[in-house]
Structure formats: structure tokens, C-alpha cells
Amino acid sequence: MLDKTMKKNRKRSYKTLIAACTALASFMPLSSHAQLSIMGVLDTRAPFQPRLSQPTQPQFQPQFSTPQSVLATQHSASPSNTQIKNTQPTGGRGFSAEEVGFHKELGVITARGNVEIIHGDRILIADTVSYNQNKDLVTASGNVQIIEPTGDVLFSEFLEVTSDLKNGIAKKLVMSLADNSHLVANSAQRKEGRFTIAKDAEYSPCQKCQDNPERPLVWKLSANEVTHDSLQKRIEYSDVFFELYDVPILYFPYFSHPDPSRKRETGFLTPSFGARGSLDGFISAPFFWNISPSKDLTIEPTYYYNIEQPHVSAEYRQILNKGEMRLAGSLTYADGGVGSTETNTEEFRGHIDSEGLFDINKTWRWGFNLNHATDETYIRRYGVTNRSDNAHLVSEGFIEGFRKRNYMTAHFKTYQEQRDITDEDLQDGKIEYAFSHVSDPQSTGAFWKLDGNFYGINRKNDTRTSRLSGDASWVIPYTSDTGDLITLDANLSSAAYYVSELDNSYLTTPYSGAQARIVPSVSLEWKKPLSRSQMNGKANEIFEPIVKFKASPNVGDNHKIPNEDSQDFEFDDTNLFKTNRFTGLDKIDGGQRIDFGFNWGIFGQDGGYSQMFIGQSYRLRDDNTYDTNSGHKDNVSDVVGRVAVSPSNFLSVLYRYRLDKNDMTLNRSETQLSLGPKSSRFSLNHLFIEGTGQSSEYATREEITAKLHNKISKHYYSSIDGRYRMSNPEGSVNYGGRFGYADECTNIYFDFRRNFSDDRDIGPTDTVTLRFELKNLGGFGTF
């Protein structure tokens, strides 16, 4: 029976032991959440994503023994001992040990045998924990473990810390972090409540080989001393080596980076060097400025030393209370490029690439996109990052609103052509307004759809087109007791135009004036899904016939109405049953027609399947709505369909086609083949599209692409790919290959690319890349 003094001292020891659990956290200066560059500045790119799956549990194990369960809250006592428990559920605190003793003369309270202290979300486990009242020291020894709420685990053989948590020492320290990385130190010391100093320390996110634990780690940082400053929030290394398979490769007398609580810090990022097309060799050294927690600036100066030409790019980012924005661009001083005023005289060349999105209230928001270059080939020539495609640069300001089933948007756009086209009929600017509404379904399931649109287009030759349109539909879906799926769709499409100097091949003189069109239509679609089991229930077969009737006035093609949003129509299996098959409202699929076809498929229990669709359409009246080679010029359309087969994960085939209605020759086909296991996968794509008529800017297209990816071993992989155009101009478009190594902490690859495109001052180019990416340190290489 303990006396009152013993009980009082035990309560004091319990509180002190709880404090020791918190104190041990000060010996963990690293975290798994930092993405650091090799120059010691936080890397703001996306987190490292290795190509191989990471283990779910840390594979690194300390050299000394550890308890079998670090999360157990109770331990069975031996018959000769009595287990003492002191738990306080409130506040997440608890204490247990097999025996507690107090040496009155020395003033030492000792807990022995599976000692476990719980303080909040942190757990301390040790063989022995003692508190010396005279020296005010807390000591933990024997299989010391600390489990952090982040998932980090600390192992040590011995720990001693003062009760004020300002000073302490630890021996044989091992930290296994939540991201499977680890830090090993021979000893560690806590000073002044601010500095943690680890001696003879090694850090690596790489894991021991399971088949051969004695094999050295792929890479690690080995330092004579590692210091963590909790006030400045920095980690500093003295006499540090970067080791590859235990072989020192690089040496730094001093190396530092921010600790995990500082996600970003001002400084130089990883430099890069290499060669880029006709510009030849370059070197760049980006600089990151952490202006505040909500904004930063990255400046990347580049020097092309073969042609003695400087180039600088910059990106400013800011998060606001109700929005965000990114302002980026680049600048150089060189010979003027294509489209500039002077092609043989040095002048400033550059581009702008910026965007922003801002909330007005819960319903409305507005934004902008700015994309402009001084000439047409600048962006591709200098390899700058741009979020527009190669065809044209788009700058716009917009506003949009969302409320229940309503959506509204208004855009103002300008275009900068990047292609080698001198056509003055190209769009120069556009104003567009769009509204969409879908009603709540009625008790019968019927609902309304309403779409409104206005656009105004200006061209380079100063001709203008304006359109105000509306499209309303009343949809009534119905399912019969026998499984028939019937949908009635009553639609009214209207549009009013005003054009200035409209000129096309069908008009003898340019036309200016107003035009209007109102087209009502009604359609009725019927489906009948049928299902039955096959192969004694191992497969399920589905057959679904589809028939759709549509009736509307005979519209034809009014050549005084411009076609802005319905160009290059392709009749295929995706739009056979659409009420209006065109992509917009400038062309209307009028008249009376019947569409028919069926879906068939068989699906196995193990995931294999085979599917097929085939269909055709018949129009009662022939008109000039469709182009000559569209697939539906005459009353009877071409036959369209698709076939998809995937008997297992090793084979997948998709074939889409359009067959001529007269002789069943191929007018359009798209083939996708994927063959082999994930470790060695071959894919092949073939595309053939016959030109859709004289009014289309696209001629017949046919090309084939292929790729082979091979996982040579657990960590090594290779891939080759290529694209070949069989239509005019015939020849290779590009090809390339990659050989690499990837594990949980390293990604190294060598890549070769050959591009055959030839666009004015940009000729065919070869690109060779050697890239090193190290988890938590960043990457470097040539480009």
C-alpha cells in the first residue's frame, strides 16, 4: 500500500512522463511533406510521383529490437509483477507500466516494463522511464519509441531531457517518417529549447531491398552534423555527401533547406542546361521569391551561349480572398521572327500568358485569359510554357453565373493566328453570350430545356456576323411495364442573323442584310433492352434495338446564313440518333427521317466483354444540308457502327467505321488496339477520314501511331513511340524513345525525340533529355 507521499510523487511523475513524450518530438527536425530542390529552396511543382507503387508500410527497420505492438494500450503482466495503470480518458492521456518504484533518498521515480504514456495523439513506449527530482531530468531507455500523430515514428536506445524541455540528449536515434523516408543519427542533442543537433546522421527516402537487405540504398545524404533551428525553421548540414549505393558522388561543406513548417522560401531553384532546336546550347538559373504566404514570383533568366542571346521569363502568382491570378510572360532581344515588322533586325520579342478567376458572390464570378506573342513562331521556337494550342492564341474576358438548374456566361475573345495562313476571312474577335436552363422534372418525368445564345464575330477583312438564337425542348421520357423505353422530344429552334459583306462560293455578289429562321421539330425514340444468360450463367447477353422518328420542315441550306459553329460535320455512330446532328445552330438537320440500329453485347463475370453497334438513317427528302462526303448526302445514309472486344486485360480492340451505302467501301475508320500485360504493353491507333467537302478546311486524313512500353524489371523500363502520316504530305511526324529507372525515391530517364514538323523558321528538331529526380530534393538534368 503506497503512502500519501508516494501517491503525490507518483502523480508528479505521471505528469512529468507525459511532458517527456512531448519533449521527444523536438528530436524530429525533418518531415515527409517538404518538396525541396537540390539547391535548398522549396520546389513548388507537383509532388514527386514515382511510376512504381510505394509500399504501404515503412521497410526501414532499426538495428535494435522493438516491441511487437507500439499501439497497444494494455500489457499482460507476469505472475510476479503487478501492472499499474493510470488512465485519464479526458484529454487523450493515459499511463501504464508493469511496475512503478520510488527511491526516496535519491528522489528518483521509475516505471519499468512495457511503459506506455499517451498524451493527446502522441504515444511514448519504453522499457524504462524514470524521473530524477533532484536533477530535474526525465530518462527513457530500452526500445524507446514515439509515435507521432502524423504517422512519423521515432526509435532510440536512450533519451534524457530536462522537465522544461529545453535541453536533452538521445543516442542511436532512428526516425521513420510518414512518407517512408528515414533519418538515422548516432546521437542527438537539444539546446536552449531551439536547436536540435544530430551527429553522424544519414537521411534517405529510399527503402531497403526486401530480397537483399544488405544491399546499399540507392542514394542518401550523409552528414557529419545536422542542425535544426526551430526559431528560424531551417535545417543545416555540415560536411554532407550525396552517396549513390554508398559511394560518395557529391560533397558540400554546407547545405541547408527550410524545415517542413516552411513550405516555400526565397532562393535559387534547380538550374538546367542543354540544347533547344536551332538555338543550340543554353543554361538557365530560375529564382523563386516568396513574397508572402499568398503570392510569389519566379524569374528564370536563360542564356543561349552559341548565339550569345539572353532570354528571361517570369511568373507571378497570387491567391486573393475571392479569387486567384497568374501573370506570366517572357522577353528576349533577337532577330524579328515570322510576322514581325523586321525579320533581319534585332528587336524585342516576347509573349504574355496570364489568367485569373474571381468570385463576385455565390452566384457570379468573372475571369480573364491573356495570350499574345510578338510573332507567330515565338512560343514554339523558345519552348516557353503556354496554355493555348499551336493553332491560335486566345485572349478573353468572361463572366459566368450558376444558380440551381441555370447557367449563364458572356465572353469577349480575340484571336492571334499561329498557323501559316494569310486568309483575311479568319476571325479576329468574338463576343458571345449563352444561357441554359433545365426545369425540375414533373410527376410524369417530363422536363423543359432552354438554351439561348448571342454572338458577334469580326473578321480581319472587317466583315461582321451577328446571331441571336434560342432552342427550346419539351422532353417526355416513358418506361412501359414490358421494358420499352420511349422518349418524346418536341423542339423549337429559332435564329436571327445580320451579316455584313458575306461572301461564299454560292453567292454571285457579297450579301449584307438580315435573315431569320424558325424550325419546329418533334421526335420519338423507342428502345427495347433485352437480356438473357449464357454459358450456364457465366455471361450475360444484351440486345437493344433502337428506332427514332423525326419530323420537321424541309430547311435545306440557306447560303445567305453564315456557318460559324457547324463546320466539318462528320456523320458517325455518336450522332446518328441526335435530334440535331450538327455541333451548333447555324445548320439545322431538317426534314423527315427515320434512324434505326441496334446495340449488342455479351459480358462475362470475369470482366471480359464484346460489344457491337450498327445503324443507318433514311431521309424522305434529299436536300443540300450535308456536304458531298459527309456520309448522308443522299436519302439513305452510310452505314455507321463500332465494335469493341476485350476478352481479358491482355487485349482490347475498338473499331469505329462508316461504310459507303452503295458498295460498302470504307469512308471513315478509327482503330485502337492494346495488346499485352501491363509489364509489356503495345498500343496501335489508326485513323482514316475522307475529306468532308469543298467547304471544309480539312482534306482526307490518314495516320497511324504506335507505342510499346516495356517494364524490363522491377525498376527499369523502356518505351518507344512514333506517328506516321499516310495522307498528303506523307511521311513521319515524330518518333522517340525512353529508357529509365524508377523506384520509391528515384526517377532517372534518358529520352530522345525527333520532330519532323517544318514551320517557317522552325525546322525539324532533335531533343535529347537526361533527367534525374530525387524524392524530397527535386530534379536536375538536360533538356
TITORLO-194859 format. One record per residue (C-alpha): residue in three letters; x, y, z. Coordinates in pm, whole numbers, plus 50000, padded with zeros to 5 digits. Example, Ala and Ser with C-alpha at 12.3 -4.5 7.8 and 13.67 -1.06 7.14 Angstrom:
# residues 2
Ala512304955050780;Ser513674989450714;
This chain:
# residues 783
Met500005000050000;Leu501515033449897;Asp501565061950147;Lys500275096950069;Thr503755109649979;Met504275081549734;Lys500915088349573;Lys501735125349543;Asn505125117949387;Arg503605092749150;Lys501105118849025;Arg504015142648974;Ser505985115848790;Tyr502995108548570;Lys502725144948464;Thr506455146748402;Leu506435115048196;Ile503645129847986;Ala505875160347931;Ala508715137347825;Cys506545123647548;Thr506105158747414;Ala509775166547457;Leu510895137447243;Ala509175153446946;Ser511835180346948;Phe514315154546817;Met512415151346488;Pro513625180546270;Leu512515165645937;Ser509115158545788;Ser507785139145494;His505795167745349;Ala508525190545209;Gln509385191144839;Leu512925205144829;Ser515135214944540;Ile518745203844533;Met519835239944578;Gly518005242044911;Val514835260244805;Leu511365246144823;Asp510205232044491;Thr506685244844415;Arg505985218744148;Ala503615189444195;Pro504775163044447;Phe507095135644325;Gln505085107444169;Pro507175076244101;Arg505985052143839;Leu506045023444084;Ser503655019244372;Gln505135027144711;Pro504975002545000;Thr502205009345245;Gln504455003745549;Pro508005016245615;Gln510524990045516;Phe513365005645713;Gln513984987946044;Pro516314999246325;Gln519124976346431;Phe517814972146783;Ser514704952846886;Thr511314969646921;Pro508044958847084;Gln505744938546869;Ser502894963446905;Val503535000446953;Leu499885009346972;Ala498794985247244;Thr497255003047540;Gln497444973347779;His500214948347854;Ser499794914948027;Ala501834913248349;Ser503864883548460;Pro502624864848767;Ser505394880248979;Asn504574916048888;Thr501564938048933;Gln500654960548642;Ile499934996548741;Lys497555016848526;Asn496665053348547;Thr494405063548262;Gln492585096148206;Pro490325093947903;Thr489605131047915;Gly492175149647704;Gly493545117847549;Arg496015109847832;Gly496985076247977;Phe499785057748156;Ser500565021048211;Ala503555000948332;Glu504204967248491;Glu505814982748796;Val506465017248946;Gly509075024049216;Phe510295053949417;His513795057749567;Lys513175082449847;Glu516845091049919;Leu517815096649552;Gly514495112649464;Val514045090249161;Ile510675077149041;Thr510985047648800;Ala508435029848578;Arg509504996148433;Gly508154970148198;Asn506234979147885;Val505905015447989;Glu503375033847774;Ile502465070547801;Ile499685085747592;His499495123247559;Gly496925135547310;Asp497665119146977;Arg501275111447072;Ile502395078247225;Leu505635070547413;Ile506755034547467;Ala509905023247650;Asp511244995647872;Thr512105020248149;Val511175056548220;Ser512465074948526;Tyr512345109748674;Asn515135123848894;Gln513585150849110;Asn516935163849235;Lys518445168348886;Asp515105175748721;Leu515805150048445;Val513485126048265;Thr515165094748124;Ala513745068447887;Ser515755037647789;Gly515335004247619;Asn513405002647293;Val512225038647318;Gln509555046647063;Ile507475077346990;Ile504515075846757;Glu503565109746617;Pro500005118546502;Thr501445124646152;Gly502495088046128;Asp506185095146195;Val507865070646435;Leu511005077346642;Phe513235049246775;Ser516045054247027;Glu518085034047275;Phe518345061847531;Leu516815095847591;Glu517415122047860;Val515635155647875;Thr515025182848131;Ser511475188148250;Asp511405223248097;Leu512015206447758;Lys514905229947672;Asn517865206047690;Gly518345169147632;Ile520295141447461;Ala519425109847267;Lys521545080547149;Lys521125057846848;Leu518305078546703;Val516225064946414;Met513255083746266;Ser510885066546024;Leu508785093445860;Ala505245090845729;Asp506385090645365;Asn508665060245431;Ser511815081545442;His514105079345744;Leu516845097345936;Val519485078146134;Ala521855095446380;Asn524465082446622;Ser523385108546876;Ala521255139746905;Gln521255169247141;Arg518665195547230;Lys519955230247327;Glu518235261347461;Gly514865248147355;Arg515665258947000;Phe518465238746842;Thr518465201346778;Ile521895188346673;Ala522295153446526;Lys525755138046492;Asp526835113346221;Ala523405114846053;Glu522085098945734;Tyr518855107645552;Ser517165089245264;Pro513635082645136;Cys514895050244974;Gln513935016545121;Lys515974985645191;Cys515714958344930;Gln513364931345059;Asp515184903544875;Asn518624915744981;Pro518524938145293;Glu522324941045290;Arg522284958944955;Pro523134996244993;Leu520435022444949;Val520105037944605;Trp521045072044746;Lys521305090445074;Leu522645122245235;Ser525405115445488;Ala526435144545711;Asn528835149445999;Glu526305172046170;Val522685182046111;Thr521235212046295;His517585221446317;Asp516745257246420;Ser513125257546539;Leu513055295746550;Gln514415301946202;Lys512785269646082;Arg515815257745891;Ile517785225445868;Glu521525228545809;Tyr524065201645712;Ser527815202945774;Asp530245181745571;Val527505164545373;Phe527975138445098;Phe525465127444839;Glu526065089844817;Leu524935066144543;Tyr524955029744658;Asp527205040544949;Val529665056544706;Pro530185094044765;Ile529345113244446;Leu528985149544553;Tyr530335168644851;Phe529025200945005;Pro530775216845302;Tyr527465233345384;Phe523915225945272;Ser520605238345410;His516915239145339;Pro513745250545520;Asp512105227345768;Pro508665212545689;Ser506735240845854;Arg508025264145582;Lys506585252145257;Arg508255279245046;Glu511365300545074;Thr513165326244862;Gly516225313744671;Phe517575297844355;Leu515865267144214;Thr517475238644024;Pro519435251643723;Ser519005234943384;Phe521105233043071;Gly521045216442730;Ala520185224542369;Arg516955236442207;Gly516445233641830;Ser518235259341617;Leu519015279941928;Asp521575253542035;Gly523055253342384;Phe521535271842678;Ile521785274643056;Ser519125288343292;Ala519005295343665;Pro515475302143797;Phe514995323244110;Phe511995320044342;Trp510805349344556;Asn508405340844836;Ile506805375044866;Ser504155364245119;Pro502095333345205;Ser499625343044932;Lys501895354144648;Asp505215345944487;Leu507355354244185;Thr509585331443977;Ile512135346743740;Glu514065324343502;Pro516955340543311;Thr518315319343023;Tyr521395324642812;Tyr521885308542467;Tyr525655308942458;Asn526105296742099;Ile524245326741958;Glu525015349942254;Gln521355357242317;Pro519715363942659;His516155353842738;Val514115359043055;Ser510725345943165;Ala508705354043477;Glu505595341243654;Tyr503715359343932;Arg501045340744131;Gln498645353844393;Ile495745339644592;Leu493115365244694;Asn490185362944932;Lys487815357944641;Gly489975345944358;Glu493395338744217;Met495545350443929;Arg498695341243741;Leu500675366443535;Ala503405351943315;Gly505455361643014;Ser508895362342856;Leu511175385942668;Thr514285384742451;Tyr516185407242213;Ala516875390041882;Asp516165389741510;Gly512495395041439;Gly510545363341374;Val507735354441135;Gly505035380841137;Ser507175407841298;Thr507865441141131;Glu511565434441073;Thr512975399541014;Asn516655408740977;Thr516935434641251;Glu517245427641622;Glu514215438041822;Phe512305428342134;Arg510365395642107;Gly508215380342376;His504845367142487;Ile502185371042756;Asp500415341642917;Ser498175351743209;Glu494895341743366;Gly492655349943658;Leu489395338443817;Phe487495358644078;Asp484245353344271;Ile481745381744277;Asn479275364144505;Lys477865329044548;Thr476265330544202;Trp478615350843983;Arg482305350243900;Trp484495366343636;Gly487885359343486;Phe490345366143209;Asn492915348842987;Leu495665368242810;Asn497705350642542;His499715370542290;Ala503115368142119;Thr505135392741916;Asp505285368241623;Glu503725335641510;Thr506535311141592;Tyr507985326541908;Ile506315302942157;Arg507395271041982;Arg510835284241893;Tyr511765293042253;Gly509895264142415;Val508055286242662;Thr505115272142855;Asn501785283442714;Arg498295270642779;Ser496945277742430;Asp497175253742138;Asn499505258141842;Ala496725269441607;His495985303241764;Leu496365323042085;Val493135333042257;Ser492685362842487;Glu489365367042661;Gly487435382442944;Phe484365364543075;Ile481665363743340;Glu479545333943435;Gly476835325343683;Phe475455293343837;Arg472115290644012;Lys470235258044065;Arg469505244943712;Asn470535277143536;Tyr473835287143380;Met474875319343206;Thr478165330643052;Ala479395360042849;His482765361042670;Phe484775386342475;Lys487565369642274;Thr490355379942042;Tyr492475356041834;Gln496085356641719;Glu496705331741437;Gln499805309941473;Arg499475289341155;Asp500925297740816;Ile497615311440683;Thr497035345140514;Asp493255341840472;Glu491645375340557;Asp488355357440631;Leu489685343840961;Gln488035355241284;Asp489695384241460;Gly487395388841760;Lys484175374841905;Ile481505384642159;Glu479365356142288;Tyr476525352142539;Ala474965318742634;Phe472205308142872;Ser470995273442968;His468095261543182;Val466755227043269;Ser463485225743462;Asp462665203243753;Pro461055170843632;Gln457305168543668;Ser455495139343829;Thr455375122543487;Gly459135127443441;Ala458705154243172;Phe461025184343178;Trp461935215542979;Lys465305225142830;Leu466035260542715;Asp469225273542553;Gly469825309242440;Asn472835322942253;Phe474135355142101;Tyr477405360241917;Gly479025388041722;Ile482065379741507;Asn484515403441344;Arg486985391941077;Lys490315405340959;Asn488665419240643;Asp486245439140865;Thr483195417840773;Arg480835411041062;Thr478275384941160;Ser475755386241444;Arg473305359541559;Leu470615357541826;Ser469275322341872;Gly467125301542101;Asp466475264442134;Ala463655250442350;Ser462725214042408;Trp459985195842597;Val461135160542679;Ile458815133042798;Pro460515100142894;Tyr458365069142949;Thr459085033243052;Ser456405007242987;Asp455634976943202;Thr457254954842938;Gly460554974242945;Asp460054996842641;Leu461965029742670;Ile460115057342484;Thr461185093742465;Leu459175121842304;Asp461085153942226;Ala459305185042095;Asn461805211441989;Leu461685247141858;Ser464875262441717;Ser465005298841611;Ala467755322441498;Ala468065357741363;Tyr471175369641172;Tyr472665401841050;Val475655398640816;Ser477925423840651;Glu479555415540315;Leu479025378140345;Asp480855361240058;Asn480965324139976;Ser481185302339668;Tyr477365300039636;Leu476755337839609;Thr477455357839293;Thr477825390139490;Pro478575396039861;Tyr475445398240072;Ser474605422340352;Gly471365421940544;Ala469205403140793;Gln467975367240787;Ala465795347241025;Arg464825310841069;Ile462325292141288;Val462335254141277;Pro459965233241492;Ser460525195841516;Val459215165541700;Ser460985132541751;Leu460005099241903;Glu462635073742011;Trp461985037442105;Lys464395013042272;Lys463834977542390;Pro466714963442602;Leu466594925242613;Ser468814903742832;Arg469504866742884;Ser472124844843048;Gln474614824242851;Met477104796642932;Asn475274785043246;Gly475194819943392;Lys478854828043328;Ala477964855143077;Asn475104879243020;Glu473954888442668;Ile472164921242591;Phe470374930842270;Glu468814965442225;Pro467064976541905;Ile466675014241859;Val464325033141627;Lys463845070841612;Phe461405091541405;Lys461945128641350;Ala459735153141162;Ser460445189841089;Pro460075213940796;Asn462395209640499;Val465065235340578;Gly467805229040325;Asp470855251740320;Asn470295289440310;His473535303340163;Lys472775338040296;Ile473135324640651;Pro476805320740752;Asn478035288340901;Glu480195296541203;Asp479575268441454;Ser478595238141242;Gln481545232941010;Asp483225199840922;Phe480325177141009;Glu481195140041035;Phe478355115041031;Asp479215086341270;Asp477855063641542;Thr477955091441804;Asn475445114841636;Leu473185090641443;Phe470295094341691;Lys470775130941782;Thr467845154241711;Asn470225179541553;Arg473395162541437;Phe475375194441383;Thr477585208541657;Gly475835242441658;Leu472715260341532;Asp473975276541212;Lys472995244941025;Ile469805225741105;Asp469095189341028;Gly465585194740891;Gly463105173240702;Gln461665139340795;Arg463855109640873;Ile463975076041046;Asp467065063441229;Phe467465026841313;Gly470115004041458;Phe470874981041747;Asn473324975042031;Trp474524940142113;Gly476914928542380;Ile477964898942587;Phe479624904042925;Gly481484877843127;Gln481684875043504;Asp485474879243493;Gly485264912943316;Gly485664902542953;Tyr483174916242701;Ser482294920242335;Gln480094948542207;Met478754958741869;Phe476624987041732;Ile475404992541375;Gly472955018041240;Gln471705037640942;Ser469365066340861;Tyr466805073540588;Arg465535108140491;Leu462295112140299;Arg463615141940105;Asp467025148439953;Asp468495183440005;Asn471875200740031;Thr472085201340412;Tyr475085178140416;Asp478365180440223;Thr479195156139946;Asn481435133140150;Ser479685137340485;Gly478065102740476;His474465115040445;Lys474295134740124;Asp471525113239976;Asn468275100040121;Val469945068440252;Ser472945074040478;Asp476135054440500;Val476275025840749;Val477955035441078;Gly478965013641367;Arg481555002541617;Val482964970241755;Ala484634967242095;Val486254934942211;Ser488154928742534;Pro488234891942632;Ser490774898942908;Asn493094925543043;Phe495684914642785;Leu493684925142480;Ser491444954542395;Val490194964142048;Leu487924992941944;Tyr486944997341580;Arg484645025341456;Tyr483675027541093;Arg481495043240824;Leu480745022340514;Asp479525035540181;Lys475845026840137;Asn476325015639776;Asp479384993239770;Met480294991040142;Thr483735006440086;Leu485355023340381;Asn484795061040411;Arg485895065240773;Ser487585042741028;Glu489205045541366;Thr491075016041518;Gln492505013441867;Leu494434982041967;Ser496034974942302;Leu497854941942349;Gly499864925842626;Pro500174927143005;Lys500904959243193;Ser504574949943205;Ser504844949242825;Arg502014968042656;Phe501734975442284;Ser499195000642153;Leu498315009341794;Asn495965036441665;His494905041441303;Leu492705069741176;Phe491225074540830;Ile488765102440748;Glu487775111240397;Gly487575148640325;Thr484145163040405;Gly483695185340100;Gln484945217039936;Ser483635239540214;Ser485835221440470;Glu489365232540551;Tyr490295196140619;Ala491225172340339;Thr491435134440362;Arg493425124440669;Glu495085091240744;Glu497725084441003;Ile498965057341236;Thr500545059341579;Ala502175031541777;Lys503735027842122;Leu505454999642305;His506025001942680;Asn508134975142844;Lys508844970243213;Ile512234953543192;Ser512454945743564;Lys511064958443891;His512694992443849;Tyr513844995043486;Tyr511535003843198;Ser511665014542834;Ser509275027942573;Ile509275036942204;Asp506615055242005;Gly506055070341664;Arg503485087441444;Tyr503325083741066;Arg501065102940825;Met499885083740518;Ser497885112240364;Asn499405142140190;Pro502025152340288;Glu503105116740354;Gly505895109040600;Ser506895106040964;Val505515131941203;Asn507615122841507;Tyr509175093741690;Gly511125088142007;Gly512055065342291;Arg512825064842662;Phe514885043042893;Gly514605048243265;Tyr514885036843625;Ala512165043743884;Asp511695033544246;Glu510095048844554;Cys512755075744585;Thr514405079844242;Asn513415085543882;Ile516145086643617;Tyr515475085543245;Phe517095091942909;Asp514745104342638;Phe515245110242264;Arg512695128342040;Arg512705135641667;Asn510115160341534;Phe509755163841156;Ser507495194541154;Asp508765223040938;Asp507085256541000;Arg508795287240856;Asp511775294741085;Ile511235262641288;Gly512685232141118;Pro512905195341215;Thr514505191541556;Asp516125165141775;Thr515705166642152;Val517815146642397;Thr516905146742766;Leu518745131843062;Arg516785137743382;Phe517385129743750;Glu514525132944000;Leu515185126644370;Lys512295124644613;Asn512145154744851;Leu515215170444684;Gly513875179244338;Gly515395171943999;Phe518015183243754;Gly519135173843406;Thr519495185043045;Phe516705194842805;
